[in-house]
Amino acid sequence: MQPGLNLPGRMSLVPPSSFDSLGRLLNGITPHFAVNGAAVPMTVGEPQDPPPTFVTDILNRQARDYGRYPPIAGTVALRAAAAGWLKRRYELAEGAIDPETQILPLAGSREGLFYSLFALVPETKNGGRPVVLMPNPFYGVYPAAVLAAGAEPYYVPSLRETNFLPDFARVPKAVLERTVAAFYCSPSNPESAVATAAQWHALLRLADEFDFTVLADECYADIYDREPPVGALSLRPGCERLLSFHSLSKRSNLPGLRSGFMVGPPAVMASLRAFRNLAAPQMPVPTMDASVAAWSEDSHVEENRALYRKRFDIAERLLGNTKGFRRPQGGFYLWLDVGDGPAFAAELWRRSGVRAMPGAYMALPTDPANPGTNPAFPYVRIALVHDLVTINAALEWVAEILRDREA
């Protein structure tokens, strides 16, 4: 197993940052800046398109409100805007979500993904240490949250044969009986895979059978290619055994705004609201007002999707004939099978100055003694977040290296 973070106690078991691992891989390699004469970071899911002007106008106009202490649970208008978006996005019945008791604003979805387990993890379950299931590869906050809450992480591979999503039904019954929660991301990071209704149903039925909560990480819900992804709320609008997390970072090109929310059952949300009142960051009032505008307006998101489709088209044109290519169903990552992710990332950096993230750095081997059992070892993640010219030039280098390897 990879070494953990240099932190005391149980947090020393958290896997290292994928970006730290990439830095060590590329250290000492002098790149040839072949794309626009500069390095091109395609490792991080940071949209490079400008944020909506109607949002930045609000932030500028209301700068004086940074001098006010914000309400922990958000404004009435913010909670109502989030509930309104959920109703539109998932075609929910009127009143299906109560914005007063079921929605809690977050300083980005990562905040809630981290501390929500504090309200869900008991001392024991069925006589053993509580378990939290998660995909492998995973978003780094998942294992950090599990270990901070005192639970045991259980990694389930996301494989091609399971639609690049974890099949938690394969988890041994003895583990499921101790399970208190399961992280599930769709559209997924890093694979850009989208769960079908059948997959969501199977997971929710498993949660019912073994009495655990599904933590649905759905921050890419509005970024998709052709069909809007099925969401957990579409199948379980009452939020039984469900917490769903959303963000403006991808939807509205606002990663720096740090604005999101979670939705869930009233009793769990009450516990999390009490926790947030003591230990979590408040969202500034101008951020809340700007977020109201962003959640209430959908045309800018449609424009984003149209631009991402053009990026997907470029990727398909340049890489569609390679065996490892899959057009993203949702999100904006290429999850490309290149045989050896770290070696490919190093060569791509050396030849072009393009940074791609090796999949192995976002996953753990199923056998700690055998690094080759890392389910993400053959892959690299490439974020399609730049302008079309840059993406075209960068992916031409990806295609050339793949052709050279096949020659």
N, C-alpha and C positions, 0 to 999 in steps of 0.2 A: 504494500500500500504506500501511496505517496506520503511524505512527512506532512504533519499538520502544521498549523500556525504556531508561531513562537509565543504562545499565550499560556498562562497558568491554568491548572485545573482541567475540567472536561473540555474547554474550548481548544486545548492543544490537539484535540482529535479532529478539528475542522479541516477539511482538505485545503491545500494552498490555493491562493487566487490563481485563476487561469491566466490572468495578465502578468502576474509575477513569473509564472512558469514560462510563458512566451518570452518574456524579457530575458530569462536565462538562456533559452534556446537561441535567440538571435544575437545575444551579446558576443561581440567580436567579429560578426559578419558585416562586412562593408557592402552596403547595397549599391546597385547601379540604379539611380533614379530615372527610370525609363518612362514614367508616366508624368507628363507635365513638369518634369524636372524636380519633383518633390515626392516625399513619401506619401503613400495613400493608405490610411488606416481603415481597413474593412473588417476589423475585429469586433467592434462594439456597436450595439444597436442604438446608435444616436442619430436620429433623423437630421439631415443636413439642409432640408428645405426650410424656408423662413416660417416662423410662427405666424398665425393669423394677425393681421394688423388690428382687428377689432379687439383682440386680447391685449396686445401691447399698448394700445391707446388707453385702455382701462387702467393698466398698471401705472402708466405715466400720469394719468389724470388724477389718480387717487393716491399718489405717493404719501400724502399727509397721513393716511390711515395706517402707515407702518408705525406710527406713534401710539397705536391702540393695542391693548391686549386682546387677542382674538378669542372668541368662544371655542372651547375645547371640542364641542360636538358640531361645530360649523354653524353657519347661519341657516335660518329656515329656507331662504331662497336657494342655497347651495344643495341642501338635502332634497328639496323639491326638484331641482334641475337634474340631479342624479337619478331620482326616481322616474322623472319624465323620459330621460334617455333610455333607461332600462325598459320602460313600457314600449317605446318606439322600436328599440333594437331587437327585443325578444318577443314582441307582439303579445305582451301580457295584458290581462284583463284590467279594467279600471279598478284601482284600489288594491291590486295584488301585492304591492309593496307599500308599507307604511313608512314614509320618510322620517317620521318622528322617532320610531322605535327600531327600525331595521337598517338604517344607513348611518355610517360613521365616516367622515372625511379623514383622509390620510395625507401625510407629506410624502406622496408617492406610494405606489402599491407595495414596495419592498418593506416599508415600515410595518404595515399590517401583516404581511406574510411572516415577518419575524416574530412579532409579539402575540399574535393570535393564539399560538400554542400555549401561552401562559394560562389561558382560561380553559384549556381543553385537556391538559395533561395532569392526571391524578398521581398520587404517590405510587400506586400499583394498579394493575388490572389483571383480574383472574390469577392473582397470586404471583405475578411477575412484573418485571420492569415494563412500563408502557412503551409501545413501538409506534413509530411514525413511518409510513411508507413514502417512498419518493422515486421518481424516475432516475435512471442512470443512462445517459448524462443528465445533469441537473443544474439548476440555477443556484449559485453559491450560497444564497441566503437560506435555502432549505435546510441543509445539514447544520448550519450555524444556529438556526432557530430550534431545531430538534435537540441539540446538545445543550443549548442555553436553558431549555425548559426541563431538562433532566430526563429526556426520553432516549430511546435507542433508535438510531436510524436504520432503516432496512431498504437497501437499494435494489430496484427492479429494472432490468435492462429494457431499453426501448429499441426494439429490433425491427429490421425491415419486414419480417413476417408478422409483426404485430402493428403494422402501420406506423412504425417509429414512435409508438406510444407504449407506456408500460402496461402489461397485462397483470393486474394485481390478483386475478383469480388463480394465477400460478403460484402465489405465495403459500407456503405450507400452512395448514390449518392451525397448528400450534402458534404460529406467529400472528395470524389473523385474530386469534382469540385474545391476544395482548395488544392489538392495534387500537389506537385512539384517534388517529387522523391519517390522511393520505394527501400528499401534494399531487396535483394533476394540472398540467399546463396545456391549453389548446386555444388558439394555434400555439404550437409548442416552440420553445426556445431550448435547444438550438436547431431543431430539425425542420421547422415550418410545417409540421404535420397537423392535421385537423381531425379531431375526434368525431366519429359518426354518432348518430343518435343511439345506435345499438351499443357502442362503446360506453357512452355516458350512462345509459340505462344499466348496463352490466355493473359499472362501478357503483352506482347509487344503490342497486340491489345488494351488492356486497356490503356496503356501508350499513344498510338496514339489518342484514343478517348478523353482522359481527359488531354492530353498535359503535361505529366510528364516524368521524366528520370528514367530509371531502373539502379540501382547501383548493378551490378552483381558481387558478392563476390565469385570468383571461384578459391580460392587458393588451393583447394583440387582436382583440375581438373585432375591431373595426378595420383592420388591415387584412384584406383578402383578395384573391384573384377574381373568381367568377361568382361563387355562391357564398352568402354569409354563413360563417360557421355556426353549427348548432351550439347553443350555450347551455350551461347547467340549469339556468333559471327557466329556459324554455320547457324543460322536462320536470322541474321541481320548483315552481313559483312560490311555494310555501316555505322554501329554504330548510326543510327538515334535513338535518345532518349535512348542512351545506353552508359554507362561507365562500362568497365569490368576490374577487378582487379586480378592480379596474383602474385605469390610469389615463391621463391626458398626454403622457410622454410620446407615445407612438401615434395615437389617434390624431392629435392636433399639433404635432411637431413641437412639443413643449417639455422636453426632458428636464430642463433647468427650472421649470416652474415648481416642481415637486408637488404635484396635485393628483390625488386619486381618491378612491373610497372603497369601502367594503360593504357588503350587504349580507345579512344573515338572519337567523331566528332572533326574536326580541330578547329572550333571556340571555343568550350568549352575547348579543350586542350590548346589553346593559352591563355585563361584567367587563367587557372590553372598553366601554365608555368610562367606567370607573377607573380601570387601569390607566387609560390614556390621560385621565384627569390628573394623575400623579406622576407619570413617568414618560410621556411621549411628547414630541414637539407639536406646537400649535401651527396651524396654517395661517399666515398673515391675512388680514382682512382684504387688502387689494388682490391677493391671490384667490381668495374665495370669490370675490366679485368677478374676476376675470374667468374663473372656472365656471361660474354660472353661465356666462356668455358662451364658453366653449362647449359645454355639455348641451346647450340649448340649440346649437346651430350645426346642421349636418352637411351643408353644401361644401364646406372646405374639406371635409373628410372624403367626400366623393371625388373631389379634385385630387386629393392625395392618392386615393386608390387608382385613379386613372394614370397617374404618374408612375406608381409602382408597377402597374401592368406593362408600361413601356420598358421598365427596367427588366421585368421578367422576360419580355419579348427578346431583349438583347441577349440575356443569358441563354434562352432557348436557341436563338440563332447561332450563337458561338459555341455552345456546349451541348446542344441537344443530341448530338450524335455520339457523345461519350457515354460509356456504360454506367457511369456513376451519377448521371444527371437526373434530378427530379425538379420539375417546375414547382415553386412554392404554392401550396394551397392557401396558406394564410401566413401572416407575418411577412418578414422581408429578408429572410436568410436563405442562402443556398447551403444545403447540407450535402456536400459533394464527396463521393467515394473516390479517393485518390490512392488507395492502397496502404499508404503510410502517411498519416496526417502530419506528424512533426517533421519528417524529412521533406515533404512537399512544401510546407510552410517556410522552412529554411531556404529551400531553393527558390521559391517565389520571391522571397525578400531579397535574396542575393541578386537575382536577375532583373528585378523590376522595381524594388522599393514598395511593393504592395504587401501589406500585412494581412494574413488570414489566421484564424484561430484553429489550432489543431483540436479536433474533437476529444482526443485523449486527455486534454487539460481541463475538460469539463465533466469528466467521468472518473470512476474508480474501477480497477480490475475486479472481476468477480472472484478471482483467486488472488489474494494479496501477494502470494509468492510467485505469481506468474503475470507480469505486466501485459503479456500478449492476450490475456483474457479481458482486457479493457474493451467494452462493446463499441466505443467510439473511436478506437485507434485508427481505423481506415479513413476517417472523415476529416474534412476541414469545414469550418463555418465561415461564410463570406457574407457580410452585411451589405445589402444593395441600397445604401442610403445616400450615395453621392449623385452628382449630376450625371446626365446620360452620357456625355462625352467621356468623363472620367471612368464610369462603369464600363463603357465599351473598351477603352484602352486597357483597363486592368484585366478584364476578362479575356481579352485577346492574349495576354501573357499567360493566364491560367490555361487557356486552350493550347497554346504553343508548348508549354511544359508537358501537358498531358500527351500531346502528339509525339513529342520527343521520347517520352517514356514508353510509348507503345511501338515506336519504330524498332 
